Amino acid sequence: MKIEQIIEKIKNNNSFSYEEINDVIQKYSDGQLSDEDFYPLLKTIYDFDIDDESLYNLTLSMKNSGEVLDLTNLGRTVDKHSTGGVSDTTTIVLVPVLACLGTKMLKLSGRSLGFTGGTCDKLECFEGYKTEISLSDAFELVKKNGGCMMTSTAKLAPADKKIYALRDKTNLVDNVSLIASSVMSKKLATGADIIVLDVKYGNGAFMPNKNSAKKLGKKMMMLAKRDKKCAKIVYGDMSQPLGYNIGTLLECMEAIDILKKFDKNNPLTKACVKLAAICHSLDKNIPYFVSKNKVIEVMKNGKALDKLKTMVSSQGGSLELFDAKYPIPQKIAYAQENLKIKGFKTKELGEIINNLNHRYNTNKYGIITYNKIGEKIKKGEKLFSLYAPSEELENISKQILDCFEF
């Protein structure tokens, strides 16, 4: 079927079949159709939206545009996906915690994108850590260690990569159906039995508020169920950084800290416990509170920390970072009066730090914050510690201060 005929179906509120859309997706994926050919269809979906039947057919064709992993030899497996955020290191904590409890995860992660940090970039802070490994090696590591963290293979949903690039280039990113098909085409291709979706909202996320996040969550759940997957949505507020550290190296060190010393009041710890407990309870089919107690136990007794060390060394990573002390910051900003934090420009904070590291081709720059929304800061107490090149200190410090709302 020609693109023009599918466009007419969309405009007339009619569904298109898997065969119809798959023919177009495969031709676009392998280069038979150009961006100029495919754009009108994408723009029509963006402007008119599509029904659930058509959305599933689109997602399925994107999923089947490349390799679909078969994880049956690993037994029952779980996958977790976050829609992005600032200071989100839950994956590095989650995978070893679950491995200690017998819940297996082959975690395929991405790199830094826009204002969000990339899990693979953080893992490479362990000097020598190999994020790019073969799937056969990854399967062996899951069998041996209970989990594996690696970069996503280019063979998974290649059509999504082309479509996302075109959406990005033509300002067609913020459509709930297109976001859902992009996320779920990759998640369904990874082959896990259980998918936990961490949908973020707020000024530090792609979804501006909880209502828009719920619309996205509803569509992703529909796609998971149609593909006969067990799925669960978790909604996370990203109106402030999830942790206290922002910046690739600093975030990796914070993940280690979470496993070194359990702090029930730490927001990042709370998020990790919640996600891990949901994954484990779905996997073992036991009540959430039972799983939560088990998660807390392996975080408190050091087993999860030891498991992370095992995982890092198994993929060639150095363990030096586990004993490393925080470097001395280049600048510490102090409160000039008594203050109370009203909010953060979270997205801007992420962009400032990501751009700084990219400009200098490093992972070591960033900030450590000390308070969350609603907390009071007395005059003379620390606002943030800054790690930046000397020539950028004053400029970056002013930019960061502008991201605090008092």
Helices and strands as residue ranges (DSSP letters): H 3-11, H 18-29, H 35-48, H 52-63, G 72-74, E 78-82, H 90-100, E 105-109, H 119-123, H 135-145, E 147-151, H 158-169, H 176-189, E 194-201, H 210-226, E 230-237, E 245-246, H 248-260, H 267-284, H 288-300, H 303-314, G 320-323, E 331-334, E 339-340, E 343-344, H 346-359, E 366-369, E 376-377, E 382-387, G 390-392, H 393-401, E 404-405
